[in-house]
Amino acid sequence: MATRQRLSLPSYRVTLKANPADDDDHGRDLKACHQRCADRTLRVLEKNGSIFIKLGQHLSSMNYLLPLEWTRTFIPLQDKCPVSSYGAIEEMFLEDTGAPIASYFDDFDHDPIGAASLAQVHLATMKDTGARVAVKVQHPALKEWVPLDLALTRFTFAALKYFFPEYDLEWLSNEMAYSLPQELDFALEGRNALVTKRHFNQIKGCPLVVPDVHWGQKRILVMDYIAGHRIDDLKYLDSNKIDRDEVSAALAHIFNEMIFGDTPLHCDPHGGNIAIRYNQSGQTHNFDIVLYDHGLYRQIPVKMRRDYAKLWLAVIDADERGMRKYAREVAGISDEQFPLFASAITGRDYRAVTKSVVSTRSDEEKEIISGAMGEGMLQQLVQLLVSPAHGPAAVD
């Protein structure tokens, strides 16, 4: 991986030092450079597998920070992951449980129905109940390779920081070192899933479905099998007359409950972990939203939840004084950093935020934001993220 990244660095050096005839030429050259380097990195992440797939999934969701060419290129990693052999899974069952797979299941499909960066899922039938279940099993090789992969990730981001100090993403490798042990503990994931299931079952009309957990160990988790389609499968939504606006509103309500309510926050809601299915008998909707992968949660302190809510109320009310106060409370944002922070969380020009965030974005404002990104706003955002006072790992 480090070798491939060394091939990308010269591309950026050449592109950034070039003297194109005009700004349009420079923009096209830079976009082409982004795409070349993203394509190279994608091949490396796919080849190395393991936590590098997880890294690519994180990067694919960072469209607020990284160029579109990078985030768009990494989207396939949300669904395209390595597969461990049935033989390796059988050996892991014996090692972890002391018994073969056949002791637990009447049948166990050898081919997984899905594979992710850390695990894969097999369909099976429980021996004692006959229930059709999804068995999530960790890739056996992770036990040996994760420590080395984490070290390589730290080295890669340290090298990126050395050559491009303005793009300090070491916080991402630190975050992975913190979160991976939790994601690799499937017994913990089972407990997280049950906590979320119990909480949302009490909310009348909520379409969220969390598969029930039968049993779990550190590398094996047995759950109800609940299938669904990707949340962005518009053809499926339209063919089943599922209203897109209703789906969007339901997702907002679910995650707002996690952010502002009194239940832990699911911290990995990418496209591969959310599904939708038609449900004609739903209480308030004709669909269910299925939430998978409950390995990584954060319990947000009550004070932070309240301050964060007050921050957004201040944004809606264009209350600059309130925005500054709660930005400082939530993320340690100073008055000097506030204009950048306000633009980052709203996608609006700071002056528009202090007047009315719901106002229509003018062509002039679009040009201002676009120009700011080209004049160093992106680098400033990276520097804002790596500050110890308000880095991503600060929310625990």
Secondary structure as the mmCIF struct_conf table of DSSP 4:
data_model
#
loop_
_struct_conf.conf_type_id
_struct_conf.id
_struct_conf.beg_label_comp_id
_struct_conf.beg_label_asym_id
_struct_conf.beg_label_seq_id
_struct_conf.end_label_comp_id
_struct_conf.end_label_asym_id
_struct_conf.end_label_seq_id
HELX_RH_AL_P HELX_RH_AL_P1 ALA A 2 LYS A 17
BEND BEND1 ALA A 21 ASP A 22
HELX_RH_AL_P HELX_RH_AL_P2 ASP A 23 ASN A 48
TURN_TY1_P TURN_TY1_P1 SER A 50 SER A 50
HELX_RH_AL_P HELX_RH_AL_P3 ILE A 51 SER A 60
TURN_TY1_P TURN_TY1_P2 SER A 61 SER A 61
TURN_TY1_P TURN_TY1_P3 ASN A 63 LEU A 65
BEND BEND2 LEU A 66 LEU A 66
HELX_RH_AL_P HELX_RH_AL_P4 LEU A 68 PHE A 74
HELX_RH_3T_P HELX_RH_3T_P1 ILE A 75 GLN A 78
TURN_TY1_P TURN_TY1_P4 ASP A 79 ASP A 79
HELX_RH_AL_P HELX_RH_AL_P5 TYR A 86 THR A 97
BEND BEND3 GLY A 98 ALA A 99
HELX_RH_3T_P HELX_RH_3T_P2 ILE A 101 SER A 103
TURN_TY1_P TURN_TY1_P5 TYR A 104 TYR A 104
STRN STRN1 PHE A 105 PHE A 108
BEND BEND4 HIS A 110 ASP A 111
BEND BEND5 ILE A 113 ILE A 113
STRN STRN2 GLY A 114 ALA A 115
BEND BEND6 SER A 117 LEU A 118
STRN STRN3 ALA A 119 MET A 126
TURN_TY1_P TURN_TY1_P6 LYS A 127 THR A 129
STRN STRN4 ARG A 132 GLN A 138
TURN_TY1_P TURN_TY1_P7 PRO A 140 ALA A 141
HELX_RH_AL_P HELX_RH_AL_P6 LEU A 142 PHE A 163
TURN_TY1_P TURN_TY1_P8 PRO A 165 GLU A 166
HELX_RH_AL_P HELX_RH_AL_P7 GLU A 170 GLU A 183
TURN_TY1_P TURN_TY1_P9 LEU A 184 LEU A 184
HELX_RH_AL_P HELX_RH_AL_P8 PHE A 186 ASN A 201
TURN_TY1_P TURN_TY1_P10 GLN A 202 GLN A 202
BEND BEND7 ILE A 203 ILE A 203
TURN_TY1_P TURN_TY1_P11 LYS A 204 GLY A 205
STRN STRN5 LEU A 208 VAL A 209
STRN STRN6 VAL A 213 GLY A 216
BEND BEND8 LYS A 218 ARG A 219
STRN STRN7 ILE A 220 ASP A 224
STRN STRN8 HIS A 229 ARG A 230
TURN_TY1_P TURN_TY1_P12 ILE A 231 ASP A 232
HELX_RH_AL_P HELX_RH_AL_P9 LEU A 234 SER A 239
TURN_TY1_P TURN_TY1_P13 ASN A 240 LYS A 241
HELX_RH_AL_P HELX_RH_AL_P10 ARG A 244 PHE A 260
BEND BEND9 GLY A 261 THR A 263
HELX_LH_PP_P HELX_LH_PP_P1 PRO A 264 PRO A 264
STRN STRN9 LEU A 265 HIS A 266
BEND BEND10 CYS A 267 CYS A 267
HELX_RH_3T_P HELX_RH_3T_P3 GLY A 271 ASN A 273
STRN STRN10 ILE A 274 TYR A 278
TURN_TY1_P TURN_TY1_P14 GLN A 280 SER A 281
BEND BEND11 GLN A 283 THR A 284
BEND BEND12 ASN A 286 ASN A 286
STRN STRN11 PHE A 287 LEU A 291
BEND BEND13 GLY A 295 GLY A 295
STRN STRN12 TYR A 297 ARG A 298
HELX_RH_AL_P HELX_RH_AL_P11 VAL A 302 ILE A 316
TURN_TY1_P TURN_TY1_P15 ASP A 317 ALA A 318
HELX_RH_AL_P HELX_RH_AL_P12 GLU A 320 ALA A 331
TURN_TY1_P TURN_TY1_P16 ASP A 335 GLN A 337
HELX_RH_AL_P HELX_RH_AL_P13 PHE A 338 THR A 346
BEND BEND14 GLY A 347 ARG A 348
HELX_RH_AL_P HELX_RH_AL_P14 TYR A 350 VAL A 353
TURN_TY1_P TURN_TY1_P17 THR A 354 LYS A 355
TURN_TY1_P TURN_TY1_P18 VAL A 357 VAL A 358
BEND BEND15 SER A 359 SER A 359
HELX_LH_PP_P HELX_LH_PP_P2 THR A 360 SER A 362
HELX_RH_AL_P HELX_RH_AL_P15 ASP A 363 ALA A 372
HELX_RH_PI_P HELX_RH_PI_P1 MET A 373 MET A 377
HELX_RH_AL_P HELX_RH_AL_P16 LEU A 378 VAL A 386
TURN_TY1_P TURN_TY1_P19 PRO A 388 HIS A 390
HELX_RH_3T_P HELX_RH_3T_P4 PRO A 392 ALA A 394
#
